[in-house]
C-alpha cells in the first residue's frame, strides 16, 4: 500500500533476510510534534500538535511466529489543536513546519484519540466496544519520550484518562539500533561513526547511517516524515534478524512540577 516507505536493501551487502521469532503481530510507529519554546526541554508542559502513526505488519510471519519482512500497511495523521497555550511560538513553527492555521482548524486531543481508536478497531487491534487490545501490538518511537512524556502530559492537560490501548509496550528504536550497532560493529557501513555513538543512543541520521540505509527522507521534525523514517529503520532491523521487543516502560500517573489539579498548569511555576 505504501511502496515508497518500505525498507530498502542495505548498502552493506546482499545478505539474506534472517527470520527471527517475533512475538508481536503489529507495530505502531509514533512520532508526535508538540508546542515548544526555544530553550525549553522535556519538562515543559508541551501540548501535542501532530499525531502521526505508521501501522506496520509482517509480510511473512509463519505459524511459529518467525518473520523478517515488515511493512507499512496504513497511516493515521491528524494535527491537534492546543488548548492551554493555543498560540504557537515562531520557534515551534519554524522547527516543525506546522502553521497556526493548521492547528486552529484541527480537532482537540480527546477528539483525535477517539478518531484514532476507530482506526485501531478498523484494523482489528482493539475492541470497538471497550477499547481493549485484541492483537499483540507494540508502540515504537525514536527514543521513549513520545509516549512516556508527551502523551502522559497531554492526557493530564486535556483531562482525559489514558486509554488502555496506549498503556502497552514501548520499543525505543534508537536504543535498539545502538545495541545492534555495538554488537555488530563489523557489519556497519564503511563510514566511521563518531566514538560517542558507542556510549550514547544514535540520532536518526546516525541510525540510518549505521544500518546502511539512504539518508533521511522528507522534512526533519515533520511528525509523519519522522515516523516514516523510523519505520524504515524498523523494517531494516527486522530484515537483519533483530527480535523486536519492548525496551521501555510508561508511567501513566507521572507528575511534573507544573501540574496542579487535573488539567491545571501552574503558570506561576513556569519561566516562559
N, C-alpha and C positions, 0 to 999 in steps of 0.2 A: 504493500500500500504506500510505503514511503521509500522508494528505492534510492533516493538521493541521500538518505540518512543511514543506510546500512553500513556496517563495518567494512572498511577497505583492506585489502591484503597488506600485511606488514611489509615494510621495505627490508626487514632483517632476514628475509628468507622465504622459501616456499614450503615451510613445514606443514605437515598435515594437521588438521584440526584435532585436538585432543578431547575426547568425550569423557567428561568427569561426571560423577553422580551429583546432580543438582537438586536440592530439596525444595526449591521454590518454583512455582508454576509461572509466576509473572512478577514484574518489577515496575515500580512507579518512580520514574526519574523526575525529581523536583528541583527547580532552581528558582526560588522566588526573588523578586526585586522589592525593595522596601524604601520608605521615606528615610532620608538621611540629611545630615548637615556636615560640612567639611570639619573634620576633627573628631566627630562622634564615632563611637565604636559599637560593639555588640551589646553593651549595657544600656544603650539609649532605647527609649520606647518607640522603636521603629514600627510603622504600620505597613503591612503588605500592600503593594500597588500592582503587582503582576503575579498571577498564579498559573504557571505553565507546567504541564506534565507530559512526559513521553511514556506511554504504556508499552512495555516490551514483553514478548513471549518467545518461547523456544520454537524453532522450526523443526527440530529433530529429536525431541525428548522421547526416549524409549520407555517401555513399560517399567523398566528398572530405575528410571529417572536419570539416565545418562544423556548428556547433551553437550553441544559445543556451539550451536548456531543460534544466536539471539538477535531478534529484530524488533524494530518499532512497528506496532500494528495499529496504533491510533494516538492521537494527541488531544489534549484539552488545554485551552488557553483563555484566560479572562483577565482583563485589567480590573483593579479593585479600587473603590472609592474610599480614601481615608476619611475618618470622621473626627478624630481628636485634633489633628492639625491638617485640615484639608488642602492647604496651600503648599505645593511642592517648592522646595528651595531650588534656586538656579543650579546649585551644585548637583542636586539629585537628578534634575532633568538632563543636565549635560552628561552625567555618568551613565544613566540608564537609557537615554533616548526617549523616555516616556514624557508625554506632554501633559500640561494641566487639563487641556480639553479631554484627553483620553480618560483621565481618572474622574473628571467631573461627570462624565456621561456613563461611567461604569457602575455596576451594582456594588453594594457593600459586601463585606466579607461574609456575613451569615448567608446572604443570598448566593454567593459564589459557592459556599460549602454545599448548599442544597443542590445546586446545579451539578456540581462535581459528583455528589453522591449518586445522582441519576446516571451519570457517565459510568461510574463503577458498577452500578447494578446492571446497566445495559451489557457490560462485558462479563457479567457473571462473577464478579469479585466479591460483592457484598449482597446481602439480602435487601430487597427493596422494602421489606417490612420493618425490620428492626435495625438495619444497618450493620449487622454483624458480618465479619468476613466469612465467606463460604469457599474460598480458594486460598491457597498459601501464596501470599504476595509479600514483597519486601520493598520498603521505601529506599531510594538511593539518592544521594546528593554529593556534591563536591565539598567535602567537609561535613560535619554533623550539624551545622548551625541552622540550616533552613527549617528543620522541624524542632530541634532541641531549643532553639532560641526564638526565631521569628514566629513560628506557628503558636508556640506557648504564649508569647507576649500578645499576639493578635487576638487569640481567644479571650485573654483577660480583658483587653481594651474593648473588644466587641461584646463582652459579657455573654459568651456562648460556651457551653461545655464542650470539651474536646471530643469529637465523635469517636466511637470505638474503632473505626477503621483507620484513624490516624495514630492510635496508641500502639501500633505494632512495631515490627522490627525495622531497624535502620542499617543500611550499608553505607559507610563512609568510603566513597570510591577513591578519594585522594589517599586515604590510609591504605587501601588495598593495593593501589598501584605502587606506593612507596615500599610496601612489604615485598611485592613481587620484584621490584627493581633491585632491592638488596639481595634477594635470594637467587636472582638470575642475572648477575652482572655481565656474564659472558654473552648474554643474548640481547643486550640493549643495543641501541643504534650506534653507528660509528662516531656520532657527535658526542664528545665528552660532556657529561652533565656536571654541574657545579658540585663541589665537595659537600656543600651544605645539604644537598639532597640526601646524603647518607644519614643525616641526623634529623631532618625535618620533612614533613609531608611535601610533596611536589605540587606546585600550582598547575593549573590546567594545561598551560603551554608546555611545561616540562613533562607532564603525564603523557601527552600526545607524542612528544619527542622520544620519551623512554620506550614507548610501545612501537615506535617506527611508523606512526600514522601521519598523514598530511597535517598541515597547520590548521589552527582553529578556523572553523567555517562560520561566517556570519559576523555579527557585531558583539564584541565582549560586553557583558553586563546587560544585554538583552536576555531576559529570562528564558524565552523559548530557544534562542540560539545557544545559550549556555547549556540548557537541558539536552539539546540535540547532540552537542559535543560530548557531554558526559555519557550519553547513550552510545556514542561511537566507542568510547573508552570501555564501557561495559561489554559491548559486543566483542572487542578485541581481547579483553581479559578472558571471556568465556571461550573464545577460539583457542587461546593458549592453555586451556585446561585449569584455569583458576576456579576454585569452588566458591561461588558467590553466596556468602552467608553474612549475617549481621555482625557488625563490629562496633556498634554504638547503641546507646540507650537514650530514652527520653524520660524527663521528669515533668509530667503534666502540671503539677502543683508548685513548680519552682516560682519563687518570688524575687523581684528586683527591688532595689532601694526606692524607686519612684512609685511603687504600687501602693495605692491606698485601698479604699473599698473596691469591690468588683467593678471594673470599668473606669476607675478613677486613677488619673495620672497626677501625681503630686507635683504641680508646676513649681512650687516653692523649693523643691529639691533639685531642680534642673538648672543648668547654667546656660543653655541655649534656648 
